[in-house]
Amino acid sequence: MAVVAVVLLVVAVLASRAGRRAAVAALGSVGRWPALIRAEMRGDAPLSDGRADTAATADDRRFDTTPEMPAVRAEPLSPTSTFPQVRHPGR
């Protein structure tokens, strides 16, 4: 019964022009995933379009790495860098 409902819903969506456009966009996006995964495994920049690097872009990205995380300071933060403390009158 649930399968029939899903099939009817898909048919209804694909019957409309907006539904067809949405389906084409979704399938086009999913179709790009293998190229994006291969690009990430090659070490390309995140969210690149999956095309191979040219010599110029490969040289630019060679040293483009994630910056080091700063060390956590041992001393407490100054009062101005935290949320303001509201004092109630008479307390």
C-alpha positions as CSV (number, residue, x, y, z in Angstrom):
1,M,0.0,0.0,0.0
2,A,2.8,2.4,0.9
3,V,4.6,1.6,-2.4
4,V,1.5,2.5,-4.4
5,A,1.2,5.8,-2.5
6,V,4.9,6.7,-3.2
7,V,4.5,5.8,-6.9
8,L,1.3,8.0,-7.2
9,L,3.2,10.8,-5.4
10,V,6.1,10.6,-7.8
11,V,3.8,10.5,-10.8
12,A,1.9,13.6,-9.5
13,V,5.2,15.5,-9.0
14,L,6.6,14.6,-12.4
15,A,3.3,15.6,-14.1
16,S,3.9,19.2,-13.1
17,R,6.5,21.4,-14.9
18,A,8.0,22.5,-11.5
19,G,8.3,18.9,-10.4
20,R,10.1,17.9,-13.5
21,R,12.5,20.9,-13.1
22,A,13.2,19.9,-9.5
23,A,13.7,16.3,-10.4
24,V,16.2,17.2,-13.2
25,A,18.1,19.5,-10.8
26,A,18.2,16.9,-8.1
27,L,19.4,14.2,-10.4
28,G,22.0,16.5,-11.9
29,S,23.3,17.3,-8.5
30,V,23.5,13.7,-7.5
31,G,25.2,12.9,-10.9
32,R,28.0,15.3,-10.0
33,W,28.8,13.5,-6.7
34,P,31.3,10.9,-8.2
35,A,33.4,13.7,-9.8
36,L,33.3,15.7,-6.6
37,I,34.4,12.7,-4.5
38,R,37.3,11.9,-6.9
39,A,38.3,15.6,-6.8
40,E,38.4,15.5,-3.0
41,M,40.4,12.3,-3.0
42,R,42.9,13.9,-5.4
43,G,43.3,16.7,-2.8
44,D,41.6,19.4,-4.7
45,A,40.0,22.3,-2.9
46,P,36.8,21.5,-1.0
47,L,33.6,21.8,-3.2
48,S,35.5,22.2,-6.4
49,D,33.7,21.4,-9.6
50,G,35.5,18.0,-10.0
51,R,37.6,19.1,-13.0
52,A,41.3,18.5,-13.1
53,D,43.5,21.3,-11.9
54,T,45.5,23.3,-14.4
55,A,49.2,23.9,-13.7
56,A,48.4,27.4,-12.3
57,T,45.7,26.3,-9.9
58,A,47.6,23.3,-8.7
59,D,50.5,25.5,-7.7
60,D,48.2,27.9,-5.9
61,R,46.6,25.1,-3.9
62,R,49.8,23.3,-2.9
63,F,50.2,25.4,0.3
64,D,46.5,26.1,0.9
65,T,45.9,24.1,4.0
66,T,43.8,24.4,7.1
67,P,45.4,26.8,9.6
68,E,46.6,25.5,12.9
69,M,44.2,25.8,15.7
70,P,45.3,28.4,18.3
71,A,46.4,27.2,21.7
72,V,43.9,27.6,24.5
73,R,45.0,30.3,26.8
74,A,45.4,29.3,30.5
75,E,44.5,32.8,31.8
76,P,40.9,33.8,32.1
77,L,39.4,36.1,29.5
78,S,39.1,39.7,30.3
79,P,35.6,40.8,31.3
80,T,35.1,42.9,28.2
81,S,35.5,39.8,25.9
82,T,32.7,37.9,27.6
83,F,29.0,38.6,27.8
84,P,28.2,41.7,29.8
85,Q,27.1,41.1,33.4
86,V,23.9,42.9,34.3
87,R,23.8,43.9,37.9
88,H,20.4,44.5,39.5
89,P,20.1,47.6,41.7
90,G,19.8,46.8,45.4
91,R,21.5,43.4,45.3
